[in-house]
Amino acid sequence: MAIDWTHIYKKYKGLWVALKDDEVTVISSGKTLDETAKKAEKKGFREPIFFRVPKVATYFVGGTY
């Protein structure tokens, strides 16, 4: 199932985000992974999903040989 991160991209492009297990709820964000992790831990999340939101949206089509 595809996850729509459009709202995350619009608000957090160029930043690191920490996500809940649902993969759409943002716990914290920051310019560095360390900053984002510390903010998430202060909120009680020790192992969130970390994601670096790209500054520019690009397309990728995968395939196998």
Predicted model as a PDB file, atoms N, CA, C, CB and O in Angstrom, pLDDT in the B-factor column:
MODEL        1                                                                  
ATOM      1  N   MET A   1       0.843  -1.181   0.000  1.00 68.00           N  
ATOM      2  CA  MET A   1       0.000   0.000   0.000  1.00 68.00           C  
ATOM      3  C   MET A   1       0.886   1.241   0.000  1.00 68.00           C  
ATOM      4  CB  MET A   1      -0.958   0.000   1.220  1.00 68.00           C  
ATOM      5  O   MET A   1       1.825   1.340   0.790  1.00 68.00           O  
ATOM      6  N   ALA A   2       0.593   2.169  -0.870  1.00 78.00           N  
ATOM      7  CA  ALA A   2       1.366   3.405  -0.962  1.00 78.00           C  
ATOM      8  C   ALA A   2       0.952   4.377   0.135  1.00 78.00           C  
ATOM      9  CB  ALA A   2       1.186   4.053  -2.345  1.00 78.00           C  
ATOM     10  O   ALA A   2      -0.219   4.450   0.508  1.00 78.00           O  
ATOM     11  N   ILE A   3       1.917   5.116   0.642  1.00 82.00           N  
ATOM     12  CA  ILE A   3       1.664   6.110   1.679  1.00 82.00           C  
ATOM     13  C   ILE A   3       1.843   7.492   1.066  1.00 82.00           C  
ATOM     14  CB  ILE A   3       2.613   5.909   2.908  1.00 82.00           C  
ATOM     15  O   ILE A   3       2.848   7.765   0.410  1.00 82.00           O  
ATOM     16  N   ASP A   4       0.870   8.353   1.284  1.00 82.00           N  
ATOM     17  CA  ASP A   4       0.925   9.710   0.744  1.00 82.00           C  
ATOM     18  C   ASP A   4       1.652  10.627   1.732  1.00 82.00           C  
ATOM     19  CB  ASP A   4      -0.505  10.246   0.449  1.00 82.00           C  
ATOM     20  O   ASP A   4       1.132  10.937   2.804  1.00 82.00           O  
ATOM     21  N   TRP A   5       2.851  11.051   1.357  1.00 83.00           N  
ATOM     22  CA  TRP A   5       3.639  11.952   2.203  1.00 83.00           C  
ATOM     23  C   TRP A   5       3.618  13.375   1.661  1.00 83.00           C  
ATOM     24  CB  TRP A   5       5.084  11.455   2.313  1.00 83.00           C  
ATOM     25  O   TRP A   5       4.495  14.173   1.990  1.00 83.00           O  
ATOM     26  N   THR A   6       2.628  13.702   0.834  1.00 85.00           N  
ATOM     27  CA  THR A   6       2.550  15.033   0.235  1.00 85.00           C  
ATOM     28  C   THR A   6       2.534  16.124   1.298  1.00 85.00           C  
ATOM     29  CB  THR A   6       1.308  15.144  -0.643  1.00 85.00           C  
ATOM     30  O   THR A   6       3.236  17.127   1.172  1.00 85.00           O  
ATOM     31  N   HIS A   7       1.733  15.930   2.346  1.00 88.00           N  
ATOM     32  CA  HIS A   7       1.645  16.939   3.410  1.00 88.00           C  
ATOM     33  C   HIS A   7       2.969  17.083   4.156  1.00 88.00           C  
ATOM     34  CB  HIS A   7       0.530  16.577   4.395  1.00 88.00           C  
ATOM     35  O   HIS A   7       3.323  18.175   4.602  1.00 88.00           O  
ATOM     36  N   ILE A   8       3.691  15.982   4.289  1.00 91.00           N  
ATOM     37  CA  ILE A   8       4.989  16.025   4.959  1.00 91.00           C  
ATOM     38  C   ILE A   8       5.995  16.777   4.083  1.00 91.00           C  
ATOM     39  CB  ILE A   8       5.498  14.588   5.269  1.00 91.00           C  
ATOM     40  O   ILE A   8       6.759  17.606   4.578  1.00 91.00           O  
ATOM     41  N   TYR A   9       5.991  16.486   2.794  1.00 91.00           N  
ATOM     42  CA  TYR A   9       6.920  17.161   1.884  1.00 91.00           C  
ATOM     43  C   TYR A   9       6.694  18.666   1.880  1.00 91.00           C  
ATOM     44  CB  TYR A   9       6.774  16.607   0.465  1.00 91.00           C  
ATOM     45  O   TYR A   9       7.648  19.439   1.967  1.00 91.00           O  
ATOM     46  N   LYS A  10       5.444  19.083   1.781  1.00 91.00           N  
ATOM     47  CA  LYS A  10       5.136  20.511   1.702  1.00 91.00           C  
ATOM     48  C   LYS A  10       5.616  21.275   2.937  1.00 91.00           C  
ATOM     49  CB  LYS A  10       3.638  20.710   1.526  1.00 91.00           C  
ATOM     50  O   LYS A  10       6.120  22.392   2.822  1.00 91.00           O  
ATOM     51  N   LYS A  11       5.463  20.683   4.095  1.00 94.00           N  
ATOM     52  CA  LYS A  11       5.787  21.376   5.342  1.00 94.00           C  
ATOM     53  C   LYS A  11       7.247  21.208   5.783  1.00 94.00           C  
ATOM     54  CB  LYS A  11       4.882  20.882   6.433  1.00 94.00           C  
ATOM     55  O   LYS A  11       7.812  22.110   6.401  1.00 94.00           O  
ATOM     56  N   TYR A  12       7.856  20.064   5.469  1.00 96.00           N  
ATOM     57  CA  TYR A  12       9.163  19.734   6.039  1.00 96.00           C  
ATOM     58  C   TYR A  12      10.275  19.540   5.008  1.00 96.00           C  
ATOM     59  CB  TYR A  12       9.041  18.497   6.855  1.00 96.00           C  
ATOM     60  O   TYR A  12      11.304  18.952   5.341  1.00 96.00           O  
ATOM     61  N   LYS A  13      10.108  20.010   3.770  1.00 94.00           N  
ATOM     62  CA  LYS A  13      11.138  19.735   2.758  1.00 94.00           C  
ATOM     63  C   LYS A  13      12.503  20.270   3.190  1.00 94.00           C  
ATOM     64  CB  LYS A  13      10.739  20.352   1.410  1.00 94.00           C  
ATOM     65  O   LYS A  13      12.640  21.401   3.656  1.00 94.00           O  
ATOM     66  N   GLY A  14      13.510  19.405   3.013  1.00 94.00           N  
ATOM     67  CA  GLY A  14      14.874  19.745   3.400  1.00 94.00           C  
ATOM     68  C   GLY A  14      15.205  19.442   4.846  1.00 94.00           C  
ATOM     69  O   GLY A  14      16.336  19.670   5.273  1.00 94.00           O  
ATOM     70  N   LEU A  15      14.246  18.931   5.616  1.00 97.00           N  
ATOM     71  CA  LEU A  15      14.469  18.654   7.037  1.00 97.00           C  
ATOM     72  C   LEU A  15      14.394  17.157   7.314  1.00 97.00           C  
ATOM     73  CB  LEU A  15      13.441  19.406   7.901  1.00 97.00           C  
ATOM     74  O   LEU A  15      13.909  16.376   6.495  1.00 97.00           O  
ATOM     75  N   TRP A  16      14.884  16.783   8.482  1.00 97.00           N  
ATOM     76  CA  TRP A  16      14.701  15.436   9.003  1.00 97.00           C  
ATOM     77  C   TRP A  16      13.388  15.412   9.763  1.00 97.00           C  
ATOM     78  CB  TRP A  16      15.895  15.000   9.917  1.00 97.00           C  
ATOM     79  O   TRP A  16      13.045  16.385  10.435  1.00 97.00           O  
ATOM     80  N   VAL A  17      12.646  14.312   9.667  1.00 97.00           N  
ATOM     81  CA  VAL A  17      11.435  14.137  10.463  1.00 97.00           C  
ATOM     82  C   VAL A  17      11.496  12.790  11.170  1.00 97.00           C  
ATOM     83  CB  VAL A  17      10.162  14.239   9.575  1.00 97.00           C  
ATOM     84  O   VAL A  17      12.104  11.836  10.684  1.00 97.00           O  
ATOM     85  N   ALA A  18      10.852  12.741  12.327  1.00 97.00           N  
ATOM     86  CA  ALA A  18      10.664  11.490  13.062  1.00 97.00           C  
ATOM     87  C   ALA A  18       9.183  11.161  12.954  1.00 97.00           C  
ATOM     88  CB  ALA A  18      11.137  11.604  14.581  1.00 97.00           C  
ATOM     89  O   ALA A  18       8.330  12.000  13.243  1.00 97.00           O  
ATOM     90  N   LEU A  19       8.884   9.939  12.536  1.00 96.00           N  
ATOM     91  CA  LEU A  19       7.502   9.522  12.321  1.00 96.00           C  
ATOM     92  C   LEU A  19       7.087   8.442  13.314  1.00 96.00           C  
ATOM     93  CB  LEU A  19       7.318   9.018  10.892  1.00 96.00           C  
ATOM     94  O   LEU A  19       7.909   7.647  13.769  1.00 96.00           O  
ATOM     95  N   LYS A  20       5.794   8.429  13.641  1.00 96.00           N  
ATOM     96  CA  LYS A  20       5.231   7.336  14.444  1.00 96.00           C  
ATOM     97  C   LYS A  20       5.194   6.078  13.583  1.00 96.00           C  
ATOM     98  CB  LYS A  20       3.794   7.696  14.978  1.00 96.00           C  
ATOM     99  O   LYS A  20       5.496   6.130  12.390  1.00 96.00           O  
ATOM    100  N   ASP A  21       4.826   4.954  14.181  1.00 93.00           N  
ATOM    101  CA  ASP A  21       4.763   3.680  13.474  1.00 93.00           C  
ATOM    102  C   ASP A  21       3.760   3.673  12.330  1.00 93.00           C  
ATOM    103  CB  ASP A  21       4.425   2.589  14.435  1.00 93.00           C  
ATOM    104  O   ASP A  21       3.852   2.829  11.439  1.00 93.00           O  
ATOM    105  N   ASP A  22       2.794   4.605  12.338  1.00 92.00           N  
ATOM    106  CA  ASP A  22       1.822   4.659  11.241  1.00 92.00           C  
ATOM    107  C   ASP A  22       2.436   5.237   9.969  1.00 92.00           C  
ATOM    108  CB  ASP A  22       0.609   5.491  11.654  1.00 92.00           C  
ATOM    109  O   ASP A  22       1.801   5.228   8.914  1.00 92.00           O  
ATOM    110  N   GLU A  23       3.650   5.732  10.060  1.00 90.00           N  
ATOM    111  CA  GLU A  23       4.451   6.264   8.951  1.00 90.00           C  
ATOM    112  C   GLU A  23       3.902   7.547   8.335  1.00 90.00           C  
ATOM    113  CB  GLU A  23       4.564   5.229   7.885  1.00 90.00           C  
ATOM    114  O   GLU A  23       4.329   7.928   7.245  1.00 90.00           O  
ATOM    115  N   VAL A  24       2.966   8.224   9.002  1.00 91.00           N  
ATOM    116  CA  VAL A  24       2.448   9.496   8.502  1.00 91.00           C  
ATOM    117  C   VAL A  24       2.395  10.592   9.561  1.00 91.00           C  
ATOM    118  CB  VAL A  24       1.077   9.291   7.937  1.00 91.00           C  
ATOM    119  O   VAL A  24       2.366  11.774   9.219  1.00 91.00           O  
ATOM    120  N   THR A  25       2.382  10.226  10.824  1.00 94.00           N  
ATOM    121  CA  THR A  25       2.302  11.206  11.904  1.00 94.00           C  
ATOM    122  C   THR A  25       3.699  11.681  12.280  1.00 94.00           C  
ATOM    123  CB  THR A  25       1.586  10.609  13.135  1.00 94.00           C  
ATOM    124  O   THR A  25       4.540  10.886  12.699  1.00 94.00           O  
ATOM    125  N   VAL A  26       3.942  12.980  12.130  1.00 96.00           N  
ATOM    126  CA  VAL A  26       5.249  13.553  12.440  1.00 96.00           C  
ATOM    127  C   VAL A  26       5.347  13.821  13.943  1.00 96.00           C  
ATOM    128  CB  VAL A  26       5.485  14.860  11.631  1.00 96.00           C  
ATOM    129  O   VAL A  26       4.492  14.491  14.522  1.00 96.00           O  
ATOM    130  N   ILE A  27       6.391  13.293  14.560  1.00 97.00           N  
ATOM    131  CA  ILE A  27       6.644  13.490  15.993  1.00 97.00           C  
ATOM    132  C   ILE A  27       7.480  14.742  16.199  1.00 97.00           C  
ATOM    133  CB  ILE A  27       7.357  12.257  16.607  1.00 97.00           C  
ATOM    134  O   ILE A  27       7.183  15.575  17.056  1.00 97.00           O  
ATOM    135  N   SER A  28       8.543  14.859  15.389  1.00 97.00           N  
ATOM    136  CA  SER A  28       9.453  16.000  15.506  1.00 97.00           C  
ATOM    137  C   SER A  28      10.165  16.207  14.172  1.00 97.00           C  
ATOM    138  CB  SER A  28      10.485  15.779  16.658  1.00 97.00           C  
ATOM    139  O   SER A  28      10.120  15.365  13.274  1.00 97.00           O  
ATOM    140  N   SER A  29      10.821  17.356  14.080  1.00 97.00           N  
ATOM    141  CA  SER A  29      11.596  17.656  12.877  1.00 97.00           C  
ATOM    142  C   SER A  29      12.788  18.518  13.254  1.00 97.00           C  
ATOM    143  CB  SER A  29      10.721  18.366  11.810  1.00 97.00           C  
ATOM    144  O   SER A  29      12.813  19.125  14.325  1.00 97.00           O  
ATOM    145  N   GLY A  30      13.778  18.568  12.365  1.00 98.00           N  
ATOM    146  CA  GLY A  30      14.951  19.387  12.619  1.00 98.00           C  
ATOM    147  C   GLY A  30      15.888  19.388  11.432  1.00 98.00           C  
ATOM    148  O   GLY A  30      15.700  18.650  10.466  1.00 98.00           O  
ATOM    149  N   LYS A  31      16.903  20.234  11.524  1.00 97.00           N  
ATOM    150  CA  LYS A  31      17.889  20.334  10.433  1.00 97.00           C  
ATOM    151  C   LYS A  31      18.858  19.156  10.428  1.00 97.00           C  
ATOM    152  CB  LYS A  31      18.674  21.641  10.549  1.00 97.00           C  
ATOM    153  O   LYS A  31      19.426  18.819   9.389  1.00 97.00           O  
ATOM    154  N   THR A  32      19.048  18.526  11.598  1.00 97.00           N  
ATOM    155  CA  THR A  32      19.953  17.381  11.682  1.00 97.00           C  
ATOM    156  C   THR A  32      19.213  16.188  12.268  1.00 97.00           C  
ATOM    157  CB  THR A  32      21.201  17.720  12.536  1.00 97.00           C  
ATOM    158  O   THR A  32      18.192  16.340  12.939  1.00 97.00           O  
ATOM    159  N   LEU A  33      19.742  15.009  12.004  1.00 97.00           N  
ATOM    160  CA  LEU A  33      19.161  13.787  12.556  1.00 97.00           C  
ATOM    161  C   LEU A  33      19.247  13.803  14.076  1.00 97.00           C  
ATOM    162  CB  LEU A  33      19.872  12.541  11.992  1.00 97.00           C  
ATOM    163  O   LEU A  33      18.299  13.417  14.761  1.00 97.00           O  
ATOM    164  N   ASP A  34      20.377  14.247  14.599  1.00 97.00           N  
ATOM    165  CA  ASP A  34      20.567  14.290  16.048  1.00 97.00           C  
ATOM    166  C   ASP A  34      19.538  15.202  16.725  1.00 97.00           C  
ATOM    167  CB  ASP A  34      21.984  14.765  16.379  1.00 97.00           C  
ATOM    168  O   ASP A  34      18.943  14.828  17.736  1.00 97.00           O  
ATOM    169  N   GLU A  35      19.335  16.382  16.173  1.00 98.00           N  
ATOM    170  CA  GLU A  35      18.355  17.322  16.717  1.00 98.00           C  
ATOM    171  C   GLU A  35      16.948  16.714  16.713  1.00 98.00           C  
ATOM    172  CB  GLU A  35      18.369  18.633  15.912  1.00 98.00           C  
ATOM    173  O   GLU A  35      16.210  16.825  17.691  1.00 98.00           O  
ATOM    174  N   THR A  36      16.597  16.080  15.610  1.00 97.00           N  
ATOM    175  CA  THR A  36      15.277  15.470  15.468  1.00 97.00           C  
ATOM    176  C   THR A  36      15.104  14.324  16.453  1.00 97.00           C  
ATOM    177  CB  THR A  36      15.066  14.973  14.034  1.00 97.00           C  
ATOM    178  O   THR A  36      14.042  14.185  17.058  1.00 97.00           O  
ATOM    179  N   ALA A  37      16.135  13.501  16.620  1.00 97.00           N  
ATOM    180  CA  ALA A  37      16.075  12.377  17.560  1.00 97.00           C  
ATOM    181  C   ALA A  37      15.924  12.853  19.000  1.00 97.00           C  
ATOM    182  CB  ALA A  37      17.327  11.514  17.431  1.00 97.00           C  
ATOM    183  O   ALA A  37      15.151  12.278  19.766  1.00 97.00           O  
ATOM    184  N   LYS A  38      16.647  13.884  19.367  1.00 97.00           N  
ATOM    185  CA  LYS A  38      16.550  14.416  20.730  1.00 97.00           C  
ATOM    186  C   LYS A  38      15.160  14.969  21.012  1.00 97.00           C  
ATOM    187  CB  LYS A  38      17.597  15.507  20.952  1.00 97.00           C  
ATOM    188  O   LYS A  38      14.624  14.761  22.100  1.00 97.00           O  
ATOM    189  N   LYS A  39      14.574  15.666  20.055  1.00 97.00           N  
ATOM    190  CA  LYS A  39      13.217  16.197  20.223  1.00 97.00           C  
ATOM    191  C   LYS A  39      12.203  15.058  20.377  1.00 97.00           C  
ATOM    192  CB  LYS A  39      12.835  17.093  19.021  1.00 97.00           C  
ATOM    193  O   LYS A  39      11.300  15.132  21.210  1.00 97.00           O  
ATOM    194  N   ALA A  40      12.361  14.009  19.570  1.00 97.00           N  
ATOM    195  CA  ALA A  40      11.453  12.862  19.650  1.00 97.00           C  
ATOM    196  C   ALA A  40      11.577  12.159  20.992  1.00 97.00           C  
ATOM    197  CB  ALA A  40      11.734  11.875  18.515  1.00 97.00           C  
ATOM    198  O   ALA A  40      10.575  11.765  21.589  1.00 97.00           O  
ATOM    199  N   GLU A  41      12.817  12.002  21.469  1.00 97.00           N  
ATOM    200  CA  GLU A  41      13.033  11.327  22.751  1.00 97.00           C  
ATOM    201  C   GLU A  41      12.429  12.126  23.905  1.00 97.00           C  
ATOM    202  CB  GLU A  41      14.532  11.109  22.993  1.00 97.00           C  
ATOM    203  O   GLU A  41      11.896  11.542  24.849  1.00 97.00           O  
ATOM    204  N   LYS A  42      12.510  13.454  23.836  1.00 97.00           N  
ATOM    205  CA  LYS A  42      11.892  14.294  24.867  1.00 97.00           C  
ATOM    206  C   LYS A  42      10.386  14.078  24.926  1.00 97.00           C  
ATOM    207  CB  LYS A  42      12.197  15.772  24.604  1.00 97.00           C  
ATOM    208  O   LYS A  42       9.766  14.240  25.977  1.00 97.00           O  
ATOM    209  N   LYS A  43       9.805  13.710  23.787  1.00 97.00           N  
ATOM    210  CA  LYS A  43       8.366  13.457  23.727  1.00 97.00           C  
ATOM    211  C   LYS A  43       8.018  12.009  24.065  1.00 97.00           C  
ATOM    212  CB  LYS A  43       7.838  13.801  22.346  1.00 97.00           C  
ATOM    213  O   LYS A  43       6.851  11.619  24.021  1.00 97.00           O  
ATOM    214  N   GLY A  44       9.041  11.210  24.404  1.00 96.00           N  
ATOM    215  CA  GLY A  44       8.811   9.833  24.818  1.00 96.00           C  
ATOM    216  C   GLY A  44       8.947   8.788  23.725  1.00 96.00           C  
ATOM    217  O   GLY A  44       8.598   7.628  23.942  1.00 96.00           O  
ATOM    218  N   PHE A  45       9.441   9.167  22.566  1.00 96.00           N  
ATOM    219  CA  PHE A  45       9.615   8.225  21.462  1.00 96.00           C  
ATOM    220  C   PHE A  45      11.090   7.886  21.331  1.00 96.00           C  
ATOM    221  CB  PHE A  45       9.061   8.808  20.129  1.00 96.00           C  
ATOM    222  O   PHE A  45      11.898   8.734  20.950  1.00 96.00           O  
ATOM    223  N   ARG A  46      11.438   6.649  21.646  1.00 92.00           N  
ATOM    224  CA  ARG A  46      12.847   6.244  21.643  1.00 92.00           C  
ATOM    225  C   ARG A  46      13.295   5.673  20.302  1.00 92.00           C  
ATOM    226  CB  ARG A  46      13.089   5.222  22.730  1.00 92.00           C  
ATOM    227  O   ARG A  46      14.474   5.769  19.959  1.00 92.00           O  
ATOM    228  N   GLU A  47      12.379   5.082  19.536  1.00 93.00           N  
ATOM    229  CA  GLU A  47      12.760   4.480  18.256  1.00 93.00           C  
ATOM    230  C   GLU A  47      11.745   4.818  17.159  1.00 93.00           C  
ATOM    231  CB  GLU A  47      12.888   2.954  18.402  1.00 93.00           C  
ATOM    232  O   GLU A  47      11.083   3.923  16.634  1.00 93.00           O  
ATOM    233  N   PRO A  48      11.622   6.090  16.814  1.00 96.00           N  
ATOM    234  CA  PRO A  48      10.714   6.451  15.725  1.00 96.00           C  
ATOM    235  C   PRO A  48      11.333   6.105  14.372  1.00 96.00           C  
ATOM    236  CB  PRO A  48      10.367   7.952  15.786  1.00 96.00           C  
ATOM    237  O   PRO A  48      12.478   5.659  14.295  1.00 96.00           O  
ATOM    238  N   ILE A  49      10.581   6.312  13.342  1.00 95.00           N  
ATOM    239  CA  ILE A  49      11.076   6.133  11.981  1.00 95.00           C  
ATOM    240  C   ILE A  49      11.630   7.480  11.524  1.00 95.00           C  
ATOM    241  CB  ILE A  49       9.942   5.611  11.010  1.00 95.00           C  
ATOM    242  O   ILE A  49      10.912   8.480  11.539  1.00 95.00           O  
ATOM    243  N   PHE A  50      12.887   7.515  11.122  1.00 97.00           N  
ATOM    244  CA  PHE A  50      13.501   8.764  10.678  1.00 97.00           C  
ATOM    245  C   PHE A  50      13.518   8.827   9.161  1.00 97.00           C  
ATOM    246  CB  PHE A  50      14.930   8.902  11.237  1.00 97.00           C  
ATOM    247  O   PHE A  50      13.738   7.825   8.481  1.00 97.00           O  
ATOM    248  N   PHE A  51      13.282  10.021   8.650  1.00 91.00           N  
ATOM    249  CA  PHE A  51      13.199  10.213   7.207  1.00 91.00           C  
ATOM    250  C   PHE A  51      13.699  11.604   6.862  1.00 91.00           C  
ATOM    251  CB  PHE A  51      11.750  10.008   6.698  1.00 91.00           C  
ATOM    252  O   PHE A  51      13.267  12.591   7.457  1.00 91.00           O  
ATOM    253  N   ARG A  52      14.606  11.683   5.904  1.00 94.00           N  
ATOM    254  CA  ARG A  52      15.101  12.983   5.423  1.00 94.00           C  
ATOM    255  C   ARG A  52      14.241  13.382   4.238  1.00 94.00           C  
ATOM    256  CB  ARG A  52      16.633  12.923   5.024  1.00 94.00           C  
ATOM    257  O   ARG A  52      14.281  12.733   3.193  1.00 94.00           O  
ATOM    258  N   VAL A  53      13.475  14.431   4.390  1.00 92.00           N  
ATOM    259  CA  VAL A  53      12.576  14.889   3.335  1.00 92.00           C  
ATOM    260  C   VAL A  53      13.419  15.628   2.294  1.00 92.00           C  
ATOM    261  CB  VAL A  53      11.432  15.814   3.910  1.00 92.00           C  
ATOM    262  O   VAL A  53      14.141  16.564   2.640  1.00 92.00           O  
ATOM    263  N   PRO A  54      13.339  15.224   1.036  1.00 89.00           N  
ATOM    264  CA  PRO A  54      14.156  15.887   0.019  1.00 89.00           C  
ATOM    265  C   PRO A  54      13.737  17.335  -0.202  1.00 89.00           C  
ATOM    266  CB  PRO A  54      14.073  15.127  -1.290  1.00 89.00           C  
ATOM    267  O   PRO A  54      12.581  17.704   0.003  1.00 89.00           O  
ATOM    268  N   LYS A  55      14.701  18.142  -0.624  1.00 89.00           N  
ATOM    269  CA  LYS A  55      14.401  19.548  -0.924  1.00 89.00           C  
ATOM    270  C   LYS A  55      13.613  19.673  -2.223  1.00 89.00           C  
ATOM    271  CB  LYS A  55      15.699  20.368  -1.015  1.00 89.00           C  
ATOM    272  O   LYS A  55      12.806  20.588  -2.389  1.00 89.00           O  
ATOM    273  N   VAL A  56      13.855  18.753  -3.130  1.00 85.00           N  
ATOM    274  CA  VAL A  56      13.192  18.765  -4.421  1.00 85.00           C  
ATOM    275  C   VAL A  56      12.539  17.403  -4.645  1.00 85.00           C  
ATOM    276  CB  VAL A  56      14.195  19.104  -5.565  1.00 85.00           C  
ATOM    277  O   VAL A  56      13.182  16.366  -4.480  1.00 85.00           O  
ATOM    278  N   ALA A  57      11.289  17.411  -5.012  1.00 75.00           N  
ATOM    279  CA  ALA A  57      10.595  16.160  -5.315  1.00 75.00           C  
ATOM    280  C   ALA A  57      11.035  15.666  -6.683  1.00 75.00           C  
ATOM    281  CB  ALA A  57       9.052  16.347  -5.267  1.00 75.00           C  
ATOM    282  O   ALA A  57      10.974  16.406  -7.665  1.00 75.00           O  
ATOM    283  N   THR A  58      11.474  14.424  -6.747  1.00 73.00           N  
ATOM    284  CA  THR A  58      11.878  13.823  -8.008  1.00 73.00           C  
ATOM    285  C   THR A  58      11.133  12.508  -8.178  1.00 73.00           C  
ATOM    286  CB  THR A  58      13.418  13.606  -8.061  1.00 73.00           C  
ATOM    287  O   THR A  58      10.553  11.985  -7.227  1.00 73.00           O  
ATOM    288  N   TYR A  59      11.152  11.996  -9.357  1.00 70.00           N  
ATOM    289  CA  TYR A  59      10.476  10.744  -9.658  1.00 70.00           C  
ATOM    290  C   TYR A  59      11.498   9.627  -9.754  1.00 70.00           C  
ATOM    291  CB  TYR A  59       9.664  10.855 -10.962  1.00 70.00           C  
ATOM    292  O   TYR A  59      12.626   9.823 -10.207  1.00 70.00           O  
ATOM    293  N   PHE A  60      11.077   8.464  -9.320  1.00 65.00           N  
ATOM    294  CA  PHE A  60      11.934   7.283  -9.419  1.00 65.00           C  
ATOM    295  C   PHE A  60      11.064   6.123  -9.856  1.00 65.00           C  
ATOM    296  CB  PHE A  60      12.657   6.971  -8.062  1.00 65.00           C  
ATOM    297  O   PHE A  60      10.015   5.858  -9.269  1.00 65.00           O  
ATOM    298  N   VAL A  61      11.510   5.438 -10.889  1.00 67.00           N  
ATOM    299  CA  VAL A  61      10.812   4.253 -11.341  1.00 67.00           C  
ATOM    300  C   VAL A  61      11.782   3.096 -11.200  1.00 67.00           C  
ATOM    301  CB  VAL A  61      10.292   4.404 -12.814  1.00 67.00           C  
ATOM    302  O   VAL A  61      12.850   3.088 -11.811  1.00 67.00           O  
ATOM    303  N   GLY A  62      11.409   2.139 -10.408  1.00 66.00           N  
ATOM    304  CA  GLY A  62      12.275   0.987 -10.167  1.00 66.00           C  
ATOM    305  C   GLY A  62      11.922  -0.177 -11.072  1.00 66.00           C  
ATOM    306  O   GLY A  62      10.850  -0.212 -11.676  1.00 66.00           O  
ATOM    307  N   GLY A  63      12.806  -1.091 -11.152  1.00 66.00           N  
ATOM    308  CA  GLY A  63      12.560  -2.277 -11.962  1.00 66.00           C  
ATOM    309  C   GLY A  63      13.577  -3.343 -11.647  1.00 66.00           C  
ATOM    310  O   GLY A  63      14.537  -3.099 -10.915  1.00 66.00           O  
ATOM    311  N   THR A  64      13.378  -4.500 -12.184  1.00 69.00           N  
ATOM    312  CA  THR A  64      14.323  -5.583 -11.999  1.00 69.00           C  
ATOM    313  C   THR A  64      14.722  -6.119 -13.354  1.00 69.00           C  
ATOM    314  CB  THR A  64      13.730  -6.698 -11.118  1.00 69.00           C  
ATOM    315  O   THR A  64      13.991  -5.967 -14.332  1.00 69.00           O  
ATOM    316  N   TYR A  65      15.865  -6.736 -13.411  1.00 65.00           N  
ATOM    317  CA  TYR A  65      16.361  -7.333 -14.658  1.00 65.00           C  
ATOM    318  C   TYR A  65      16.133  -8.799 -14.639  1.00 65.00           C  
ATOM    319  CB  TYR A  65      17.839  -7.039 -14.874  1.00 65.00           C  
ATOM    320  O   TYR A  65      16.479  -9.490 -15.598  1.00 65.00           O  
TER     321      TYR A  65                                                      
ENDMDL                                                                          
END                                                                             
